[in-house]
Amino acid sequence: MSILVVDDESRMRKLIKDFLKKNEYEVIEAVDGDDAIEVYSKNKDKINLIILDVMMPKQDGWSVLRKIRQTSKVPVIMLTARGEEQDELFGFELGADEYISKPFSPKILVARVVAILKRTSLEENGAKDFGGIQIDSKGREVKVDGKQIEMSLREYELLKYLVDNQNIALSRDKILNNVWNYDYYGDSRTIDSHIKKIRHKLGKKGKYIKTMRGIGYKFEVK
């Protein structure tokens, strides 16, 4: 497993690299936004995950993420010294899969890396159709009436969780615990933001995701 670590602070890169290598991950480094794009382009076939700092010279992390998401669904963990809720929501809107504020525990970061890579490598057999929405768990692909839909890892996992529990009303807390898979201290509006984006991508099929007032959401094909 190869991980691209992008941060303009050499000490931060070394800290992350040392902990990742202890867990037998190969680490590729980039020192700023421009370097990140170049390094990723040369190594995209081998990079399994990106740890991406937000505040960097030349191009910030948001710009790098936008460009990567144009062609790739590779999982991305954003690092930032800013703890503003709107920054976090913005990152998820752009397609970030995880968001960690500095300072952070390197052990926690590695745990998040392990969890994300484990989820992305799980293999399930075959694709299933849910009212015209086809989900291929093995290839982690979503299609609507045969047309492939681009989704971030978190969007895919959220849709998959709703579909796997179709016709069941799911609270926001339950969704956070099962999809985000760790104690989440932010606002549950991040779920609403993801749902809005998923509905838009599903087009007319987005109506299958029902809002349960005062509870959360339910996937129901009718």
N, C-alpha and C positions, 0 to 999 in steps of 0.2 A: 504494500500500500504506500503510495507516494502522496505527500501533502505539501502544497505550496504555502509558504509563510511569507506574508507581505507586510512589512513594517519598516518605517524609516529609522527606527531606533535599533542600533546594532545589539544593544544589551537585551532588548525585548526579544529580538529574533533568536539570540543565543539561548535565552531562558526557555522559550517555547521549544526550540530545536532540541535542547538537552532532554527535556521531559518526553518529547515525542520519540526520540531515538531510544530512550529507555524502554519504550513500549514497542520497539522494533519497527517503527515507521521510518520510511525514507523521507528526508526533508529537502525541499528545493526552496531557495530563498530569492526574494525580490526586495529592492530597497526603496522603491517609490511606485507611483501609479504607472508611469510609462514603462518602467522595468517589468512591472507585473504583467502588463498586456503582452510584452515581448516574450517573457519567460513562459507564460501560459500558452501562447501560440506555438512555441517550439516544443512544448511538453504535454499538450492537452490530451494526447492519447494515453498518457501514463499517470496523470494527476487524478487522484480519487476524491480530494477535498481541498478547499482553499480556506486559510485563515487570513482574513483581510482587515487591515487597520483602516479606519475612516479618515483621520486627519493626516494627510501626507502631501508632500510637495508634488508639483507638476500636474498630477491628477489625483483627486481624492478617491476614497474607497467607493463612494456612490457612483462616480463616473466609471470606475473599473468594473463594478458589479453590473452596471447597465450594459457595457460592451460584452461582458462574458455571457450575460443572459440572452443576448441576441443569437447565440449559436450553441449554448450549452446549458445543461441542467445540473452540472456538477455542484454538489453541496457546498455552501459558503457560510462560514461563521464570521460575523462582523465583530471587530474589536474597536472600542471607542472609549475615550476619557469622558465623553459627554453622557450623562445619564438621563437626558430629557426623554420623556415618554414619546413625544412627537418624532424624535430622531429614530426611536425604536420602531414605531409604526411605519415610518418612511422606509426604513430598511426592509421590513417585511413586504411592503408594497412593491419594492424593486426586485424582490425575489430572494432575499436573504433567508437562510434556513435556521439560523441561530444568531443570537445577539448577546454579547458579553461585554459588560462595562469594566474599564480599568479603574482601580487595581483589581485583579482577580487571582484566584488560586490556580496555579498551573495544573494541579491535580484535578480540579473541577473541569478545566478546559480539556484535558485529556479524556476525562470521563464523557464529556459531551461529544468529543471526536469519536470515541469508541462506539457510543450509542448511535450516532448518525451513520457511521460506516456499517454497523451491524444491521440497521434497518434497511439500508440501500442494498445490502448483499443478500438479504433473505430471498430465497427462491420459493415461489409458489407455482403450482401448475395451472396452465391455461388462462384464458380470458373469459370474463363473464359479462353478460349484457344486462343492463338495468334500464329498461325503457328507452333504449336507443343510445345509452351511454355505455361504451365498452371499456372495461378496465382489465388490462393485462398486468397481473401482479408480478409475473416473472420479468417482464421487460419494463415495468413501471411506466406504462403508457396509458393514456386516456384518449379515447376517440369518441366523437359524437357523430352518429350516423356514418361511421367509417372514416371521418376526417380527424386526423390527429390533432390534439389540443396540447399546447405547450404549458406545462405547469411546473412550479418550483417544487422542491421536495416537500415542504410544509403544506402547500396547497394539495398536493397529491395525497399525503397522509391524512389530511383533514377530510377530504372527499371520501377516501377509502374507509375511514372510521365511520363516517355517516352512513355509507352504503352497507358496510358490514353489520350495522345496527339499524337497518331500515325499518320503518314503522314504529321506531322507539323514540320517544322524546328524550333528548339528551341535554342535561344542564351544561352551562358554560364551564362550571368547575370540573365536571366529569370529562368534558372535551379537553380542557387544559391538562388534566392529570394523565389522560391516555394518549393524546397526540403530542403534546409538548414534552411529556415524559420526565418532568422534574418539577420541583416546587417553583411555581412561577409567581413572582411578586408584582408583576405589572398589572395593568388594567385589562379586564376581559374584553375590552373593545378591540383588542388585537384580533380576537376571533371574528368579530363582526366585520373587520376590515378584510380578513381572508375570505369570509363567506361572500362578501360583495364581489370580490375579484373572481372567485370561482363561478358564481352565478353568471357573471358577465361572459366568462370564457365558455360556459356551457350553452349560452344563447337561450333558446326557448326551453331547453331542458333544465335550465336553472330553477324553474318553478318547482322542480321536485324537492328542492331544499326549502322546507317550510320553516317559518319563524314561529316558535311557540312562545307567545307573549308571557313574560314573567318567568320563563324556564330556560329556553335555549333554542335548539334546532332539531328538526327531524327530517330524514330523507324518506319520501313517500312518492311512489309512482302511481299517478291516477290520471 
